[in-house]
Amino acid sequence: MRIDAYNQVAAIYKSSKPARTNATKKTTGFQDQLQLSQAGRDYQIAKQAVANASDIREDKVAELKTKVDSGNYKVDAGDFASKLLEKYNELNG
């Protein structure tokens, strides 16, 4: 279709520019409201607590560090091997 034809059609329907209105309607005092349930509030509090919590348990790290530094940290080879195989089987199973 040619652009000239479009202009002719627009002129027929007189839809070249929409009319502007400056008046705005006011509502009769209605407002949007949001109400959270108690479960929703509890969820937000729990989510915030988890976000603020550290991923590292400092007490466990300090305990293990003390054992390693003093030479008292011992690893049983059998336990290590079984855990290693368990993780391997989880990944490939």
C-alpha positions as CSV (number, residue, x, y, z in Angstrom):
1,M,0.0,0.0,0.0
2,R,1.3,3.4,-0.8
3,I,1.6,6.1,1.8
4,D,-0.6,8.4,-0.3
5,A,-3.5,5.9,0.0
6,Y,-3.1,5.8,3.7
7,N,-3.3,9.6,4.0
8,Q,-6.5,9.6,1.8
9,V,-8.1,7.0,4.1
10,A,-7.1,8.9,7.2
11,A,-8.6,12.1,5.7
12,I,-11.9,10.3,5.0
13,Y,-12.2,9.1,8.6
14,K,-10.6,12.3,10.0
15,S,-8.5,10.3,12.3
16,S,-5.2,12.0,11.7
17,K,-5.0,13.4,15.2
18,P,-6.9,12.4,18.3
19,A,-8.6,15.2,20.2
20,R,-6.9,16.2,23.5
21,T,-8.8,16.5,26.7
22,N,-7.5,18.5,29.6
23,A,-10.1,17.5,32.1
24,T,-9.3,14.7,34.5
25,K,-11.9,12.8,36.5
26,K,-11.4,12.5,40.2
27,T,-12.5,9.4,42.0
28,T,-14.7,9.6,45.0
29,G,-12.1,8.9,47.6
30,F,-11.3,5.2,46.8
31,Q,-7.7,4.1,47.4
32,D,-5.8,0.9,46.7
33,Q,-4.9,-1.0,49.9
34,L,-2.6,-3.9,50.6
35,Q,-3.3,-6.2,53.5
36,L,-0.8,-9.0,54.4
37,S,-1.9,-12.1,56.3
38,Q,-0.1,-13.1,59.4
39,A,1.5,-16.0,57.5
40,G,2.8,-13.5,54.9
41,R,4.2,-11.3,57.7
42,D,5.9,-14.3,59.3
43,Y,7.3,-15.4,55.9
44,Q,8.8,-11.9,55.4
45,I,10.4,-11.9,58.9
46,A,11.8,-15.4,58.4
47,K,13.2,-14.5,54.9
48,Q,14.9,-11.4,56.4
49,A,16.4,-13.4,59.2
50,V,17.8,-15.9,56.8
51,A,19.2,-13.1,54.6
52,N,20.9,-11.6,57.6
53,A,22.4,-14.8,58.9
54,S,25.9,-15.8,58.1
55,D,26.6,-18.8,55.8
56,I,29.6,-19.7,58.0
57,R,29.2,-21.2,61.4
58,E,32.0,-19.4,63.2
59,D,31.8,-21.6,66.3
60,K,32.4,-24.8,64.2
61,V,35.2,-23.1,62.2
62,A,37.0,-21.9,65.4
63,E,36.7,-25.4,67.0
64,L,38.2,-27.1,63.9
65,K,40.9,-24.5,63.5
66,T,42.0,-25.1,67.1
67,K,42.1,-28.9,66.6
68,V,44.1,-28.5,63.3
69,D,46.6,-26.0,64.9
70,S,47.1,-28.2,67.9
71,G,47.6,-31.4,65.8
72,N,44.6,-33.1,67.4
73,Y,42.4,-33.2,64.3
74,K,42.4,-36.7,62.9
75,V,40.6,-38.0,59.9
76,D,39.7,-41.7,59.6
77,A,40.6,-42.9,56.1
78,G,37.7,-45.3,56.0
79,D,35.2,-42.5,56.8
80,F,36.8,-40.2,54.3
81,A,36.6,-42.8,51.5
82,S,33.0,-43.7,52.2
83,K,32.0,-40.1,52.2
84,L,33.9,-39.5,49.0
85,L,32.2,-42.5,47.3
86,E,28.8,-41.4,48.6
87,K,29.3,-37.9,47.0
88,Y,30.6,-39.5,43.8
89,N,27.5,-41.8,43.6
90,E,25.2,-38.8,44.1
91,L,26.7,-36.9,41.2
92,N,26.8,-39.9,38.8
93,G,23.7,-41.8,40.0
